[in-house]
Amino acid sequence: MNNNKSNQDSGVTGAAKFVTSTVGNVVGGVGRTAGGVVGAASRGIGDTVTGATGSAGKPVGDALSSVGTGVQNGAEGVSKGGVLIDADGGWDDTSDGTK
């Protein structure tokens, strides 16, 4: 009887893990997409401001581009679940950047 209960728990646990994984993947994908769109749009606006105003507007254009890149990077970080991937492709889940 205990084996049946364990099997039922495994089935329910497995299903719950599948659902939460699927929801997490969807939310992550939406976050990356939204971040990419905002990032690209802000960089485009920044480039337009810089191109239209020349050197006088370059600081404003650069700032807009930087904000867009920051939003995009932030959205990607959140979509990854807060775990950073270091330059070697490994998991970096520490706050000081070490493995």
Rosetta constraint file for C-alpha pairs under 8 A:
AtomPair CA 1 CA 5 HARMONIC 6.51 0.50
AtomPair CA 2 CA 6 HARMONIC 6.14 0.50
AtomPair CA 3 CA 7 HARMONIC 6.11 0.50
AtomPair CA 4 CA 8 HARMONIC 6.15 0.50
AtomPair CA 5 CA 9 HARMONIC 6.15 0.50
AtomPair CA 6 CA 10 HARMONIC 6.11 0.50
AtomPair CA 7 CA 11 HARMONIC 6.15 0.50
AtomPair CA 8 CA 12 HARMONIC 6.20 0.50
AtomPair CA 9 CA 13 HARMONIC 5.85 0.50
AtomPair CA 10 CA 14 HARMONIC 5.78 0.50
AtomPair CA 11 CA 15 HARMONIC 6.12 0.50
AtomPair CA 12 CA 16 HARMONIC 6.10 0.50
AtomPair CA 13 CA 17 HARMONIC 6.11 0.50
AtomPair CA 14 CA 18 HARMONIC 6.21 0.50
AtomPair CA 15 CA 19 HARMONIC 6.23 0.50
AtomPair CA 16 CA 20 HARMONIC 6.13 0.50
AtomPair CA 17 CA 21 HARMONIC 5.90 0.50
AtomPair CA 18 CA 22 HARMONIC 6.06 0.50
AtomPair CA 19 CA 23 HARMONIC 6.12 0.50
AtomPair CA 20 CA 24 HARMONIC 5.95 0.50
AtomPair CA 21 CA 25 HARMONIC 6.10 0.50
AtomPair CA 22 CA 26 HARMONIC 6.23 0.50
AtomPair CA 23 CA 27 HARMONIC 6.14 0.50
AtomPair CA 24 CA 28 HARMONIC 5.96 0.50
AtomPair CA 25 CA 29 HARMONIC 6.07 0.50
AtomPair CA 26 CA 30 HARMONIC 6.21 0.50
AtomPair CA 27 CA 31 HARMONIC 6.08 0.50
AtomPair CA 27 CA 79 HARMONIC 7.19 0.50
AtomPair CA 28 CA 32 HARMONIC 6.16 0.50
AtomPair CA 28 CA 76 HARMONIC 7.93 0.50
AtomPair CA 28 CA 78 HARMONIC 7.58 0.50
AtomPair CA 28 CA 79 HARMONIC 4.11 0.50
AtomPair CA 28 CA 80 HARMONIC 6.73 0.50
AtomPair CA 29 CA 33 HARMONIC 6.12 0.50
AtomPair CA 29 CA 79 HARMONIC 7.04 0.50
AtomPair CA 30 CA 34 HARMONIC 6.07 0.50
AtomPair CA 31 CA 35 HARMONIC 5.99 0.50
AtomPair CA 31 CA 75 HARMONIC 5.71 0.50
AtomPair CA 31 CA 76 HARMONIC 6.90 0.50
AtomPair CA 31 CA 78 HARMONIC 7.65 0.50
AtomPair CA 31 CA 79 HARMONIC 5.83 0.50
AtomPair CA 32 CA 36 HARMONIC 5.99 0.50
AtomPair CA 32 CA 72 HARMONIC 7.45 0.50
AtomPair CA 32 CA 75 HARMONIC 5.83 0.50
AtomPair CA 32 CA 76 HARMONIC 5.21 0.50
AtomPair CA 32 CA 79 HARMONIC 6.30 0.50
AtomPair CA 33 CA 37 HARMONIC 6.20 0.50
AtomPair CA 34 CA 38 HARMONIC 6.17 0.50
AtomPair CA 34 CA 72 HARMONIC 7.97 0.50
AtomPair CA 34 CA 75 HARMONIC 7.69 0.50
AtomPair CA 35 CA 39 HARMONIC 5.89 0.50
AtomPair CA 35 CA 71 HARMONIC 6.09 0.50
AtomPair CA 35 CA 72 HARMONIC 4.17 0.50
AtomPair CA 35 CA 73 HARMONIC 7.37 0.50
AtomPair CA 35 CA 74 HARMONIC 7.67 0.50
AtomPair CA 35 CA 75 HARMONIC 5.14 0.50
AtomPair CA 35 CA 76 HARMONIC 6.89 0.50
AtomPair CA 36 CA 40 HARMONIC 5.99 0.50
AtomPair CA 36 CA 72 HARMONIC 5.38 0.50
AtomPair CA 37 CA 41 HARMONIC 6.03 0.50
AtomPair CA 37 CA 72 HARMONIC 7.97 0.50
AtomPair CA 38 CA 42 HARMONIC 6.03 0.50
AtomPair CA 38 CA 68 HARMONIC 6.11 0.50
AtomPair CA 38 CA 71 HARMONIC 7.10 0.50
AtomPair CA 38 CA 72 HARMONIC 6.74 0.50
AtomPair CA 39 CA 43 HARMONIC 6.18 0.50
AtomPair CA 39 CA 65 HARMONIC 7.70 0.50
AtomPair CA 39 CA 67 HARMONIC 7.71 0.50
AtomPair CA 39 CA 68 HARMONIC 3.94 0.50
AtomPair CA 39 CA 69 HARMONIC 5.08 0.50
AtomPair CA 39 CA 70 HARMONIC 7.54 0.50
AtomPair CA 39 CA 71 HARMONIC 6.20 0.50
AtomPair CA 39 CA 72 HARMONIC 4.98 0.50
AtomPair CA 40 CA 44 HARMONIC 6.08 0.50
AtomPair CA 40 CA 68 HARMONIC 6.82 0.50
AtomPair CA 40 CA 69 HARMONIC 7.77 0.50
AtomPair CA 41 CA 45 HARMONIC 6.17 0.50
AtomPair CA 41 CA 68 HARMONIC 7.30 0.50
AtomPair CA 42 CA 46 HARMONIC 6.02 0.50
AtomPair CA 42 CA 64 HARMONIC 5.84 0.50
AtomPair CA 42 CA 65 HARMONIC 5.43 0.50
AtomPair CA 42 CA 67 HARMONIC 7.15 0.50
AtomPair CA 42 CA 68 HARMONIC 4.69 0.50
AtomPair CA 42 CA 69 HARMONIC 7.79 0.50
AtomPair CA 43 CA 47 HARMONIC 6.06 0.50
AtomPair CA 43 CA 64 HARMONIC 6.52 0.50
AtomPair CA 43 CA 65 HARMONIC 4.03 0.50
AtomPair CA 43 CA 66 HARMONIC 7.38 0.50
AtomPair CA 43 CA 68 HARMONIC 5.93 0.50
AtomPair CA 43 CA 69 HARMONIC 7.32 0.50
AtomPair CA 44 CA 48 HARMONIC 6.14 0.50
AtomPair CA 44 CA 65 HARMONIC 7.37 0.50
AtomPair CA 45 CA 49 HARMONIC 6.13 0.50
AtomPair CA 45 CA 61 HARMONIC 7.29 0.50
AtomPair CA 45 CA 64 HARMONIC 7.12 0.50
AtomPair CA 45 CA 65 HARMONIC 7.41 0.50
AtomPair CA 46 CA 50 HARMONIC 6.17 0.50
AtomPair CA 46 CA 60 HARMONIC 7.20 0.50
AtomPair CA 46 CA 61 HARMONIC 3.83 0.50
AtomPair CA 46 CA 62 HARMONIC 5.94 0.50
AtomPair CA 46 CA 63 HARMONIC 7.27 0.50
AtomPair CA 46 CA 64 HARMONIC 4.95 0.50
AtomPair CA 46 CA 65 HARMONIC 4.97 0.50
AtomPair CA 47 CA 51 HARMONIC 5.98 0.50
AtomPair CA 47 CA 61 HARMONIC 5.93 0.50
AtomPair CA 47 CA 62 HARMONIC 7.55 0.50
AtomPair CA 47 CA 65 HARMONIC 7.29 0.50
AtomPair CA 48 CA 52 HARMONIC 5.95 0.50
AtomPair CA 48 CA 61 HARMONIC 7.40 0.50
AtomPair CA 49 CA 53 HARMONIC 5.99 0.50
AtomPair CA 49 CA 54 HARMONIC 7.99 0.50
AtomPair CA 49 CA 57 HARMONIC 6.41 0.50
AtomPair CA 49 CA 58 HARMONIC 7.32 0.50
AtomPair CA 49 CA 60 HARMONIC 7.36 0.50
AtomPair CA 49 CA 61 HARMONIC 5.18 0.50
AtomPair CA 50 CA 54 HARMONIC 5.40 0.50
AtomPair CA 50 CA 55 HARMONIC 7.04 0.50
AtomPair CA 50 CA 57 HARMONIC 5.34 0.50
AtomPair CA 50 CA 58 HARMONIC 4.67 0.50
AtomPair CA 50 CA 59 HARMONIC 7.90 0.50
AtomPair CA 50 CA 60 HARMONIC 7.43 0.50
AtomPair CA 50 CA 61 HARMONIC 4.93 0.50
AtomPair CA 50 CA 62 HARMONIC 7.48 0.50
AtomPair CA 52 CA 57 HARMONIC 7.91 0.50
AtomPair CA 53 CA 57 HARMONIC 4.95 0.50
AtomPair CA 53 CA 58 HARMONIC 7.29 0.50
AtomPair CA 54 CA 58 HARMONIC 6.26 0.50
AtomPair CA 55 CA 59 HARMONIC 7.91 0.50
AtomPair CA 57 CA 61 HARMONIC 6.17 0.50
AtomPair CA 58 CA 62 HARMONIC 5.90 0.50
AtomPair CA 59 CA 63 HARMONIC 6.06 0.50
AtomPair CA 60 CA 64 HARMONIC 6.25 0.50
AtomPair CA 61 CA 65 HARMONIC 6.26 0.50
AtomPair CA 62 CA 66 HARMONIC 6.10 0.50
AtomPair CA 63 CA 67 HARMONIC 6.17 0.50
AtomPair CA 64 CA 68 HARMONIC 6.32 0.50
AtomPair CA 65 CA 69 HARMONIC 6.29 0.50
AtomPair CA 66 CA 70 HARMONIC 6.08 0.50
AtomPair CA 67 CA 71 HARMONIC 6.18 0.50
AtomPair CA 68 CA 72 HARMONIC 6.19 0.50
AtomPair CA 69 CA 73 HARMONIC 6.10 0.50
AtomPair CA 70 CA 74 HARMONIC 5.99 0.50
AtomPair CA 71 CA 75 HARMONIC 6.10 0.50
AtomPair CA 72 CA 76 HARMONIC 6.22 0.50
AtomPair CA 73 CA 77 HARMONIC 6.15 0.50
AtomPair CA 74 CA 78 HARMONIC 6.24 0.50
AtomPair CA 75 CA 79 HARMONIC 6.06 0.50
AtomPair CA 76 CA 80 HARMONIC 6.29 0.50
AtomPair CA 77 CA 81 HARMONIC 6.75 0.50
AtomPair CA 77 CA 82 HARMONIC 5.67 0.50
AtomPair CA 77 CA 83 HARMONIC 7.30 0.50
AtomPair CA 77 CA 84 HARMONIC 7.08 0.50
AtomPair CA 78 CA 82 HARMONIC 5.36 0.50
AtomPair CA 80 CA 84 HARMONIC 7.50 0.50
AtomPair CA 82 CA 93 HARMONIC 7.90 0.50
AtomPair CA 83 CA 91 HARMONIC 6.91 0.50
AtomPair CA 83 CA 92 HARMONIC 6.38 0.50
AtomPair CA 83 CA 93 HARMONIC 5.19 0.50
AtomPair CA 84 CA 91 HARMONIC 6.15 0.50
AtomPair CA 84 CA 92 HARMONIC 5.06 0.50
AtomPair CA 84 CA 93 HARMONIC 6.05 0.50
AtomPair CA 85 CA 89 HARMONIC 5.56 0.50
AtomPair CA 85 CA 90 HARMONIC 5.53 0.50
AtomPair CA 85 CA 91 HARMONIC 4.92 0.50
AtomPair CA 85 CA 92 HARMONIC 5.54 0.50
AtomPair CA 86 CA 90 HARMONIC 5.50 0.50
AtomPair CA 86 CA 91 HARMONIC 6.34 0.50
AtomPair CA 86 CA 92 HARMONIC 5.86 0.50
AtomPair CA 86 CA 97 HARMONIC 7.89 0.50
AtomPair CA 91 CA 99 HARMONIC 7.14 0.50
AtomPair CA 92 CA 97 HARMONIC 6.39 0.50
AtomPair CA 92 CA 98 HARMONIC 6.51 0.50
AtomPair CA 92 CA 99 HARMONIC 5.25 0.50
AtomPair CA 93 CA 97 HARMONIC 7.72 0.50
AtomPair CA 93 CA 99 HARMONIC 7.12 0.50
AtomPair CA 94 CA 98 HARMONIC 6.23 0.50
AtomPair CA 94 CA 99 HARMONIC 6.72 0.50
